[in-house]
Amino acid sequence: MPASQPDAPAYPVGLRLSGRRVVVLGGGQVAQRRLPGLLAAGADVLLVSSSATPAVQAMADAGELAWERRRYRAGDLEGAWYVLVATDDPRANEAASAEAEERRIWCVRSDDADAATAWTPATGRSEGVTVAVLTGRDPRRSAAVRDAVVEGLRDGTLAAPHRRARTPGVALVGGGPGDPDLITVRGRRLLAEADVVIADRLAPRELLDELPPSVQVIDAAKIPYGRAMAQEAINAALIEHAKAGRFVVRYKGGDPFVFGRGMEEAIACAEAGVPCTVVPGISSSISVPGAVGIPVTHRGVAHEFTVVSGHVAPGDSRSLVDWRSLARLRGTLVVLMGVERVREIAAALVEYGRPGDTPVAVVQEGTTAAQRRVDATLETVAEAVRAEGVRPPAVIVVGEVVAVGP
Ligand SMILES: C[S@@+](CC[C@H](N)C(=O)[O-])C[C@H]1O[C@@H](n2cnc3c(N)ncnc32)[C@H](O)[C@@H]1O
């Protein structure tokens, strides 16, 4: 038998633990960190420990693992495939480790990596890929490499094309309010996988510059629509590209379902038999006020917020907004697409009963380098917007929350 070589590299392997007994000794921070992974792998976990952190206790209370409230005793590893030794009693750790060796059970030790027969890699997951990194005795470096790889896979900056054929179809991706960092991880990844991107004006443009030249980027506003409506032409373009076998990202500002016509596109895809997935985005209605320090709710100040479209003025027969009722609410009112009709909107709110001195903030191009905020009241906001030259895109926030910030 060859002699043991302590400096030999570890042999990486993926354990399939589903339904198999894993014994965890000690219910402290180490167990708390490792247990979620073991449970996610389907392991039949027995925890032996006289105490547990609240998070570990919650797993036991939820029936996710069996917990015996006592110290380790010889024989506890009976039937185990794998053991994690992490008690604060060095003698118990030694004894359990010796039992594992005796029974030929792979044993991880939190107190003594050299004495362990197995090491836990730094692991992360992204879309069905498990990344596991071992660097010998430098766990911080393992974690840093893991983070870099997982982050790169998630946001698409690490190009790792999969051989699995890309499914043609459409993804409606909410790009967030404007700052390119405020798109979701999934949105960014799908963007990186797209063959075709049909982009709205308010979706963060910087991310389009990062796409490879092979990706066809189409400005939604420039799709010719002839006798059809613009929206119908966009729907037709989505369907045409997807039916030609391409993966199409419909890239929008904010969230696709907040004044984003996302459902019209989802329905059009469904009717055409084109698979369509929706990726939520951070809506400007909440994040743009937040970016300038306005919370849409605040304890003791506003227990509700209402988001309305101001794209048609109060009194216009096409408006579906009940301005009379809105004026009676005490909470926060957020108006999108209203900057050009702010005079009529403010006047209607005052006429129907909201006090004229109610604070109002208008935030233009929130979360971008051009962000600016103009403060006023319902009585003065129309003049302030005119005098300051506020232009769309802007969010109007009405209510006492405007004044609660530091
Ligand atoms: C057609 S709506 C789309 C809203 C989007 N789906 C969302 O969830 O944010 C466009 C309006 O959103 C608001 N908006 C979007 N992005 C904004 C930003 N960065 N700053 C201020 N307002 C913004 C403006 O009121 C603009 O007129």
The ligand as an SDF file (V2000), in Angstrom:
LIG
                    3D

 27 29  0  0  0  0  0  0  0  0999 V2000
  -43.9440   53.8470  -19.9680 C   0  0  0  0  0  0  0  0  0  0  0  0
  -43.6090   54.1410  -18.2930 S   0  0  0  0  0  0  0  0  0  0  0  0
  -42.7030   52.6860  -17.9360 C   0  0  0  0  0  0  0  0  0  0  0  0
  -42.5140   52.4270  -16.4730 C   0  0  0  0  0  0  0  0  0  0  0  0
  -41.6250   51.2580  -16.1990 C   0  0  0  0  0  0  0  0  0  0  0  0
  -42.1800   50.0390  -16.7150 N   0  0  0  0  0  0  0  0  0  0  0  0
  -41.3130   51.0840  -14.7070 C   0  0  0  0  0  0  0  0  0  0  0  0
  -41.7430   50.1000  -14.0800 O   0  0  0  0  0  0  0  0  0  0  0  0
  -40.5850   51.9250  -14.1940 O   0  0  0  0  0  0  0  0  0  0  0  0
  -42.3870   55.3830  -18.3980 C   0  0  0  0  0  0  0  0  0  0  0  0
  -42.4060   56.3420  -17.2340 C   0  0  0  0  0  0  0  0  0  0  0  0
  -41.7240   55.7860  -16.1340 O   0  0  0  0  0  0  0  0  0  0  0  0
  -41.0990   56.8080  -15.4010 C   0  0  0  0  0  0  0  0  0  0  0  0
  -39.6460   56.5450  -15.4040 N   0  0  0  0  0  0  0  0  0  0  0  0
  -39.0220   55.4870  -15.8840 C   0  0  0  0  0  0  0  0  0  0  0  0
  -37.7000   55.5430  -15.6410 N   0  0  0  0  0  0  0  0  0  0  0  0
  -37.4930   56.6890  -14.9570 C   0  0  0  0  0  0  0  0  0  0  0  0
  -36.3510   57.3220  -14.4270 C   0  0  0  0  0  0  0  0  0  0  0  0
  -35.1350   56.7730  -14.5120 N   0  0  0  0  0  0  0  0  0  0  0  0
  -36.5090   58.5020  -13.7800 N   0  0  0  0  0  0  0  0  0  0  0  0
  -37.7240   59.0700  -13.6560 C   0  0  0  0  0  0  0  0  0  0  0  0
  -38.8330   58.5140  -14.1650 N   0  0  0  0  0  0  0  0  0  0  0  0
  -38.7330   57.3370  -14.8010 C   0  0  0  0  0  0  0  0  0  0  0  0
  -41.4340   58.1080  -16.0670 C   0  0  0  0  0  0  0  0  0  0  0  0
  -42.6010   58.6220  -15.4680 O   0  0  0  0  0  0  0  0  0  0  0  0
  -41.7040   57.6430  -17.4710 C   0  0  0  0  0  0  0  0  0  0  0  0
  -42.5020   58.5650  -18.1740 O   0  0  0  0  0  0  0  0  0  0  0  0
  1  2  1  0
  2  3  1  0
  2 10  1  0
  3  4  1  0
  4  5  1  0
  5  6  1  0
  5  7  1  0
  7  8  2  0
  7  9  1  0
 10 11  1  0
 11 12  1  0
 11 26  1  0
 12 13  1  0
 13 14  1  0
 13 24  1  0
 14 15  1  0
 14 23  1  0
 15 16  2  0
 16 17  1  0
 17 18  1  0
 17 23  2  0
 18 19  1  0
 18 20  2  0
 20 21  1  0
 21 22  2  0
 22 23  1  0
 24 25  1  0
 24 26  1  0
 26 27  1  0
M  CHG  2   2   1   9  -1
M  END
$$$$
